[in-house]
Amino acid sequence: MTDLTNKNWMAIGETDDPNAIIESFEAEAAVTKGDPVYLSSDHKVSPAATAQDCIGIALKTTSATAQCPVLIRGRVKVKAGGAITRGKAVYGADASKRVLELTDQAVNEAGSGTYTVYYNRKLGTALQTATSAGDLLFIQI
């Protein structure tokens, strides 16, 4: 595990962004600080452990029914689930609740293929290049 942020004192799920926007949601399930979270019900979040349309990163470990602060805009430290290239879109999450690179989807211009476009899958943009699972990096949500 390599910390690419040059801020070893910061934990996963922490921000140093003075302009970050943080919203509070009720946790529908237990959430761990640094988890990518998605809206699992109206005004409620749950940790993503598969590909989800995540809204942000949890900034605090909370139990179900407690209020969970979620960074919905700004820079935050996260854990990579694999190689991620700087400047590429990321999404949440793998089974270990880590962010992954969102790859571009090929489009069949001939019109005979079918595919799904995930307009809301992007969680943010990688600000560093991670080379392996477990690397720590900043993303911009």
N, C-alpha and C positions, 0 to 999 in steps of 0.2 A: 504494500500500500504506500503510495507516494502522495504527499500533500503538495499539490501544485499551486496552492493559493499564496504561499510564502507567509501564511498567517497561522502558524502551528498552534497558537494559543486559542484559536477559534474552533469551536466544535461544529459538527455537522448540524445544520438547521439554525445557524447563526448568521446574522447579517451585520455589516458595518456601513450599510448604505443609509445616509441620513435622510434620503428621500423615499425610503421604502414605504409601501402601503401595506398595512397589516389589518386584516379583518378577523373578527371573532365568530366562530361557528360552534354549534354543539357537536361534540364527538359522538357519533352513532356507535362506534366501536373504539377500543383502546387505540391510542395513537402515540407513536414514539417521535420525539424531537428529530427532525430531519426527514420524516416520511413525506413522500409526495402524497397529497390527499385529493380526493374527488368528492363531488356532491353525491352522496349516497341516498339522500332524501332531501326534501325542501329544508334549507337552512341547516343541514347536518352534513358532516364530513366523515369519511372513513379512509384508512390508509390504502393505497393502491398496491396490490401484490401481483397484478397482471396489467396489461395495457389498458389504461383508462383515460378519460378526458379530465385530467387533473387540473385543479384550479390554483394550486400553490404548494408550498412546503410548510409543514407544521413547525412552529418555533418552540413548542413546549410538549413534553410528554404528559398526556392526559388520559384519564379513564373514560369509559363510556358515560355519557350524559354530562360530562364536564365541558366547560368552555375551552376551546382550542384556538389559540392565535395562529393565523395562517398568513404567511407572506404571499401576497397576490401580485405584487409588482416591486421589482428591485433586485438587488444582487444578493445571493444566498449561497452558502457552502453546502454541497451535496456529495454523495458517494456515487461513483460511476458503476454501472453494471457490466461494463466492457469498454472497448476502445471507443472514444468519442473525439471527433475532430473539432478544434476551435472554430467557432463561427457557425457550426451546424446546429440544427434544431434538436432538442431533446424532449423525451416524453417519460412518463412514469407508468408503470414500473415493472421490474422483474419480480420473481418470487421472493427476493430478499429486500424488496422495497428500494431499489437503487434506480437511478435514472439511466436511460439508454438513448443512443443516437437514433433519431427519427430519419430513416432513409427515404429518399425520394422514390416515388412510385412510378414505374414505367407506364406510359399511356399508349394504348394501341390506336394509333392515328388512322388505321384503315377502317376502324369502326366495327370490327367483328368481335373484338374482345370485350369482356365486362370486367369491371373492377370497382372497388369502393374507395371513395375519397374521404379521408378523415380530416375534415376542416378544423376540428377542435382538439385534435390529439396533441398538438404542440404545447408543451409546458413552458419552454423557454429556449434560450440560446446559450451554448457552451462558450465560456470566456477563456478556457484553456483546453489543451489537447490532453486527454487521458489515454494512456496506452493499454491499461488493463483494468479488469474488475477490481474494485476496492480503492482505486485512486480517488483522491478528494480534489474537487474543483469548484470554481464559482460558475453559477449560471445566472443569466439575467432573465427574470420572469417578465 
